[in-house]
């Protein structure tokens, strides 16, 4: 009886320990649904007509994909991957994502939070040493939401030289440590590539892997995103262009090493659709972490932007009624991010109620307005709204 009593106590203790110890909460990325055939799809007549007008004369060069759920409603490319070789873009051409990359770094931090490795409320100085005294109040949350006060790369002296000079992660971190904060953490919001580079350094410290190797193992390989990765110069990314005095001019010097965690990835239309469906469909993060990612973390007194209601500042994503900026307008909430760097201009947006994804990738840096209007035309037509014909100011 004494032996049985001891065994009972041990069993009860083991059950109690199992019930209170931390349990893995992060969902393993499930295999994505079978991909639709990689073929031209043009079932949105308004968008088709717009791109027929712009694509021929080169007013837009790039790719556009619109999907409702897993159903592709539109997939087409226009223009050249390389003008010198007269090589046209393909449906699976790889584009430099620029700041669209930030959501991948944010998702990495949140995934590590789900796994119990870190918390968004961790002090930055827990993960970065040596750590300057000015950084003591900074939490990972502040970096994710652009509220840290760390000066952006482009706000520092010598940006022209830094822009074209390769850098290591350690060098980028040391450079950021030399500058004071622009404001106390959490009191203002200011877009910050340097903050996302620091988050990349945190991922590397927490995992013991280079950021892009970890992203490949944790996300891209498991989702079958074989055409997504680090733009290291050997990744067959299409050539980017800028409209200079002599016309479209090659922009071959990307130097994404200086934005390694803020804008250094490449991808394709269909790989990004897989990512959007997995991220917003609950297959990458816990509901708690995903809710953090799309919440508004800007201070309450953040002013409107350009005379319009300001965007919500999430983690690597924004949210706003982007359709207010086109005519005729529509008010559906969209979760999105833009990207611009070294010959590329992009926009990826998601409408949660109807699960509509619109991806516009352009290999011309000066296509900002065209990319935005096309994104909203595709979104409006997929939602059954009036087709926008122009942007408003």
Wavefront OBJ file of the C-alpha trace (Angstrom):
o trace
v 0.000 0.000 0.000
v 2.854 2.348 0.803
v 4.418 1.695 -2.621
v 1.085 2.330 -4.324
v 0.678 5.574 -2.424
v 4.129 6.745 -3.513
v 3.356 5.855 -7.125
v 0.058 7.734 -6.909
v 1.786 10.844 -5.588
v 4.431 10.651 -8.300
v 1.807 10.240 -11.021
v -0.218 13.150 -9.690
v 2.891 15.291 -9.555
v 3.814 14.437 -13.134
v 0.302 15.271 -14.314
v 0.367 18.597 -12.482
v 3.798 19.436 -13.906
v 2.645 18.610 -17.428
v -0.429 20.787 -17.008
v 1.475 23.896 -15.976
v 4.709 23.714 -17.969
v 4.809 25.853 -21.129
v 3.373 24.081 -24.125
v 4.431 24.748 -27.700
v 1.732 27.054 -29.000
v 2.961 28.066 -32.432
v 1.322 26.201 -35.294
v 3.643 24.288 -37.566
v 3.310 25.600 -41.099
v 0.993 23.151 -42.805
v 1.494 22.230 -46.432
v -0.087 24.889 -48.602
v -3.062 23.945 -50.745
v -2.075 22.717 -54.208
v -0.917 25.648 -56.270
v -3.100 26.699 -59.180
v -1.476 26.188 -62.587
v 1.096 28.846 -63.423
v -0.794 30.276 -66.376
v -2.098 33.656 -67.450
v -5.448 34.456 -65.846
v -7.434 37.542 -66.872
v -10.949 37.235 -65.459
v -11.094 40.853 -64.230
v -12.037 42.855 -67.346
v -11.436 46.301 -65.874
v -7.933 45.435 -64.691
v -7.182 43.629 -67.955
v -8.129 46.701 -69.986
v -6.077 49.007 -67.751
v -2.972 46.870 -68.082
v -3.436 46.435 -71.817
v -3.312 50.243 -72.057
v -0.282 50.606 -69.788
v 1.677 47.458 -70.568
v 2.243 47.987 -74.282
v 3.820 51.458 -74.110
v 5.726 50.557 -70.942
v 3.794 52.768 -68.540
v 3.803 49.725 -66.265
v 6.423 46.990 -66.223
v 6.057 44.173 -63.737
v 3.596 41.554 -62.556
v 0.101 41.626 -61.044
v -1.763 38.862 -59.210
v -5.244 39.067 -57.705
v -6.794 36.174 -55.777
v -9.936 35.547 -53.764
v -9.059 32.845 -51.287
v -6.986 30.312 -53.243
v -8.656 31.182 -56.541
v -6.486 33.282 -58.844
v -8.599 35.915 -60.594
v -5.777 37.662 -62.407
v -2.128 36.801 -63.123
v -0.110 38.538 -65.827
v 3.261 40.215 -66.436
v 4.260 43.115 -68.673
v 7.634 44.343 -69.914
v 11.172 43.072 -69.663
v 13.226 41.257 -67.080
v 16.298 42.562 -68.931
v 15.945 45.265 -71.572
v 19.457 44.806 -72.979
v 18.803 41.139 -73.681
v 15.167 41.795 -74.645
v 14.236 39.057 -72.165
v 10.566 39.399 -71.196
v 9.238 38.979 -67.696
v 7.785 35.571 -66.855
v 4.937 34.635 -64.529
v 7.501 33.241 -62.086
v 10.070 36.050 -62.376
v 11.808 36.947 -59.128
v 11.425 40.537 -57.935
v 13.293 42.380 -55.201
v 10.702 42.919 -52.434
v 12.335 45.868 -50.643
v 10.326 46.784 -47.514
v 7.662 44.169 -48.174
v 10.384 42.035 -46.523
v 9.705 43.581 -43.101
v 6.682 41.364 -42.436
v 8.921 38.286 -42.670
v 11.256 39.632 -39.983
v 8.263 40.568 -37.825
v 6.771 37.099 -38.288
v 10.109 35.576 -37.256
v 10.088 37.492 -33.962
v 6.466 36.538 -33.305
v 7.113 32.905 -34.175
v 9.975 32.822 -31.683
v 7.621 34.367 -29.117
v 5.112 31.589 -29.793
v 7.877 29.044 -29.205
v 8.820 30.610 -25.870
v 12.268 31.729 -27.043
v 11.618 35.442 -26.543
v 8.886 38.013 -25.974
v 8.092 41.226 -27.798
v 8.342 42.866 -24.371
v 11.959 41.764 -23.959
v 14.409 44.645 -23.563
v 16.557 45.016 -26.653
v 19.571 44.944 -24.342
v 18.730 41.355 -23.398
v 19.733 40.325 -26.904
v 22.248 42.969 -28.026
v 25.548 43.320 -26.162
v 27.316 45.594 -25.683
v 24.202 47.699 -25.381
v 24.330 51.508 -25.146
v 22.623 53.089 -22.161
v 20.235 54.961 -24.468
v 18.736 51.641 -25.556
v 17.799 50.519 -22.037
v 14.099 51.515 -22.414
v 13.703 49.924 -25.858
v 11.613 46.768 -26.094
v 11.402 44.563 -29.186
v 7.844 45.860 -29.465
v 9.177 49.347 -30.118
v 11.386 48.137 -32.970
v 8.543 46.158 -34.522
v 6.160 49.128 -34.419
v 8.643 51.832 -35.540
v 8.343 53.553 -32.149
v 11.878 52.938 -30.805
v 13.440 56.319 -31.598
v 16.511 54.649 -33.165
v 17.493 56.905 -36.098
v 16.896 55.371 -39.494
v 19.822 54.721 -41.823
v 18.719 57.505 -44.138
v 18.453 60.019 -41.266
v 22.156 59.788 -40.420
v 25.158 61.679 -41.791
v 26.941 59.969 -44.670
v 23.924 58.142 -46.077
v 25.249 58.450 -49.638
v 28.385 56.482 -48.787
v 26.601 53.971 -46.551
v 24.039 53.315 -49.304
v 26.656 51.768 -51.585
v 28.997 50.225 -48.983
v 28.429 46.577 -48.004
v 28.058 45.934 -44.275
v 27.870 43.011 -41.875
v 25.175 42.605 -39.238
v 27.695 43.459 -36.528
v 28.748 46.628 -38.351
v 25.138 47.770 -38.776
v 24.432 47.177 -35.090
v 27.567 49.032 -34.000
v 26.698 51.979 -36.237
v 23.190 52.247 -34.775
v 24.660 52.169 -31.271
v 26.692 55.304 -31.987
v 23.624 57.525 -32.362
v 21.273 58.829 -29.687
v 17.536 58.314 -29.867
v 15.333 60.735 -31.800
v 12.579 60.497 -29.166
v 11.767 58.436 -26.044
v 10.618 54.943 -27.035
v 6.864 54.657 -27.445
v 6.170 58.397 -27.678
v 6.243 58.794 -31.480
v 6.208 56.685 -34.615
v 8.816 57.094 -37.342
v 9.518 54.595 -40.122
v 12.785 52.861 -39.315
v 14.833 50.430 -41.395
v 17.584 50.448 -38.761
v 15.140 49.128 -36.177
v 14.319 46.135 -38.363
v 18.010 45.419 -38.868
v 18.304 45.251 -35.070
v 15.399 42.791 -35.009
v 17.291 40.658 -37.532
v 20.281 40.678 -35.179
v 17.971 39.538 -32.360
v 16.693 36.619 -34.460
v 20.255 35.578 -35.166
v 21.218 35.757 -31.477
v 18.091 33.884 -30.378
v 18.351 31.089 -32.945
v 22.080 30.767 -33.522
v 21.425 30.966 -37.272
v 21.743 33.672 -39.901
v 18.381 35.357 -40.314
v 17.820 34.230 -43.889
v 18.812 30.628 -43.165
v 16.290 30.580 -40.310
v 13.539 32.067 -42.516
v 14.231 29.419 -45.142
v 14.073 26.560 -42.634
v 11.125 27.834 -40.596
v 8.931 29.305 -43.326
v 9.974 29.093 -46.958
v 10.909 25.395 -47.209
v 7.858 24.283 -45.240
v 5.531 26.376 -47.380
v 7.138 25.327 -50.651
v 8.307 28.886 -51.390
v 11.253 27.794 -53.529
v 11.482 31.165 -55.303
v 11.832 33.276 -52.149
v 15.051 34.106 -50.348
v 17.896 36.506 -49.693
v 18.859 38.734 -52.618
v 22.583 37.977 -52.421
v 23.383 38.918 -56.013
v 23.279 35.326 -57.265
v 19.540 34.758 -57.007
v 18.393 35.487 -60.596
v 16.385 38.557 -59.633
v 15.182 40.534 -62.652
v 16.916 43.809 -63.437
v 15.513 46.909 -61.780
v 15.203 50.242 -63.576
v 14.686 53.941 -62.891
v 13.351 56.574 -65.278
v 16.324 58.875 -65.701
v 17.156 61.431 -68.387
v 17.987 58.776 -70.961
v 14.896 56.674 -70.253
v 14.664 53.461 -68.203
v 18.126 52.982 -66.727
v 19.504 49.850 -65.073
v 19.929 49.902 -61.297
v 22.284 46.962 -60.728
v 23.831 48.014 -57.403
v 21.235 46.920 -54.859
v 23.579 46.461 -51.847
v 20.825 44.899 -49.753
v 23.391 44.026 -47.076
v 22.568 47.354 -45.409
v 18.865 46.450 -45.152
v 19.411 42.745 -44.490
v 16.358 42.418 -42.215
v 14.419 45.429 -43.514
v 14.291 44.886 -47.268
v 16.626 42.180 -48.609
v 14.287 39.424 -49.817
v 13.155 38.479 -53.315
v 10.048 36.533 -54.276
v 7.491 35.868 -57.012
v 3.792 36.557 -57.461
v 2.735 33.018 -56.575
v 5.148 32.546 -53.676
v 3.755 35.718 -52.131
v 0.225 34.408 -52.539
v 1.241 31.292 -50.602
v 2.727 33.514 -47.878
v -0.342 35.747 -47.642
v -2.682 32.772 -47.363
v -0.530 31.116 -44.680
v 0.095 34.255 -42.627
v -3.449 35.622 -42.627
v -4.990 32.162 -42.570
v -3.541 31.286 -39.156
v -1.009 28.713 -40.336
v 2.143 30.502 -39.134
v 1.391 32.272 -35.844
v -0.846 31.804 -32.839
v -3.990 33.956 -32.787
v -2.409 36.082 -30.029
v 0.741 36.823 -31.996
v -1.140 37.430 -35.235
v -3.435 39.882 -33.420
v -0.335 41.744 -32.235
v 1.009 41.839 -35.774
v -2.026 43.598 -37.252
v -2.938 45.800 -34.253
v -2.326 49.553 -34.200
v 0.688 50.364 -32.021
v 1.091 54.059 -32.860
v 0.695 56.528 -29.990
v -2.844 57.871 -29.671
v -1.754 61.415 -30.565
v -0.193 60.368 -33.893
v -1.488 62.932 -36.403
v -3.295 62.254 -39.709
v -1.145 61.672 -42.783
v -1.456 63.959 -45.781
v -4.841 65.229 -44.645
v -6.273 61.695 -44.567
v -6.909 59.316 -41.659
v -3.568 57.868 -40.657
v -2.659 54.232 -41.141
v -2.500 51.734 -38.298
v 1.093 50.801 -37.500
v 1.363 47.052 -36.975
v 4.396 44.793 -36.845
v 5.820 44.789 -40.376
v 2.376 45.622 -41.746
v 0.070 48.612 -41.991
v -3.715 48.844 -42.128
v -5.913 51.519 -43.666
v -8.806 52.156 -46.027
v -6.540 52.599 -49.026
v -9.496 52.926 -51.373
v -10.051 56.460 -50.046
v -7.135 57.526 -52.232
v -8.749 56.575 -55.562
v -11.830 57.689 -57.452
v -14.463 56.386 -57.210
v -13.441 55.466 -53.698
v -14.247 52.472 -51.497
v -13.699 52.038 -47.771
v -12.755 48.398 -47.210
v -9.984 47.901 -44.642
v -6.771 46.546 -46.122
v -3.659 45.130 -44.440
v -0.625 45.914 -46.547
v 2.955 46.966 -47.053
v 4.797 48.751 -49.819
v 8.398 48.394 -50.931
v 10.855 50.528 -52.919
v 14.564 49.976 -53.420
v 17.117 50.003 -56.207
v 14.883 49.797 -59.270
v 11.789 48.197 -57.734
v 8.398 49.407 -56.486
v 5.906 46.989 -54.913
v 2.658 46.689 -52.997
v 1.081 43.651 -51.352
v -2.342 44.064 -49.762
v -4.906 41.790 -48.117
v -8.615 42.392 -47.496
v -9.542 40.176 -44.526
v -13.331 40.016 -44.878
v -13.339 38.643 -48.419
v -9.804 37.148 -48.222
v -8.694 39.037 -51.311
v -4.969 39.272 -52.045
v -3.525 41.789 -54.501
v 0.181 41.662 -55.362
v 1.783 44.262 -57.636
v 5.531 43.954 -58.267
v 7.286 46.407 -60.582
v 10.903 46.492 -61.699
v 10.768 50.252 -62.211
v 11.430 52.419 -59.176
v 9.402 55.320 -60.568
v 6.157 53.337 -60.857
v 4.801 54.372 -57.458
v 1.487 55.839 -58.598
v 0.899 53.106 -61.176
v 1.556 50.376 -58.606
v -0.809 51.957 -56.100
v -3.642 52.533 -58.593
v -3.344 49.018 -60.016
v -3.476 47.541 -56.517
v -6.680 49.400 -55.751
v -8.228 48.639 -59.130
v -7.568 44.947 -58.607
v -8.904 45.090 -55.041
v -12.045 47.022 -55.983
v -12.893 44.755 -58.910
v -12.349 41.585 -56.882
v -14.637 42.965 -54.153
v -17.332 44.042 -56.607
v -16.793 47.758 -55.931
v -16.885 50.474 -58.594
v -13.730 50.339 -60.691
v -11.364 53.236 -59.803
v -10.079 55.240 -62.735
v -7.742 57.699 -61.044
v -5.901 58.564 -57.870
v -6.955 61.467 -55.708
v -4.572 63.794 -53.900
l 1 2 3 4 5 6 7 8 9 10 11 12 13 14 15 16 17 18 19 20 21 22 23 24 25 26 27 28 29 30 31 32 33 34 35 36 37 38 39 40 41 42 43 44 45 46 47 48 49 50 51 52 53 54 55 56 57 58 59 60 61 62 63 64 65 66 67 68 69 70 71 72 73 74 75 76 77 78 79 80 81 82 83 84 85 86 87 88 89 90 91 92 93 94 95 96 97 98 99 100 101 102 103 104 105 106 107 108 109 110 111 112 113 114 115 116 117 118 119 120 121 122 123 124 125 126 127 128 129 130 131 132 133 134 135 136 137 138 139 140 141 142 143 144 145 146 147 148 149 150 151 152 153 154 155 156 157 158 159 160 161 162 163 164 165 166 167 168 169 170 171 172 173 174 175 176 177 178 179 180 181 182 183 184 185 186 187 188 189 190 191 192 193 194 195 196 197 198 199 200 201 202 203 204 205 206 207 208 209 210 211 212 213 214 215 216 217 218 219 220 221 222 223 224 225 226 227 228 229 230 231 232 233 234 235 236 237 238 239 240 241 242 243 244 245 246 247 248 249 250 251 252 253 254 255 256 257 258 259 260 261 262 263 264 265 266 267 268 269 270 271 272 273 274 275 276 277 278 279 280 281 282 283 284 285 286 287 288 289 290 291 292 293 294 295 296 297 298 299 300 301 302 303 304 305 306 307 308 309 310 311 312 313 314 315 316 317 318 319 320 321 322 323 324 325 326 327 328 329 330 331 332 333 334 335 336 337 338 339 340 341 342 343 344 345 346 347 348 349 350 351 352 353 354 355 356 357 358 359 360 361 362 363 364 365 366 367 368 369 370 371 372 373 374 375 376 377 378 379 380 381 382 383 384 385 386 387 388 389 390 391 392 393
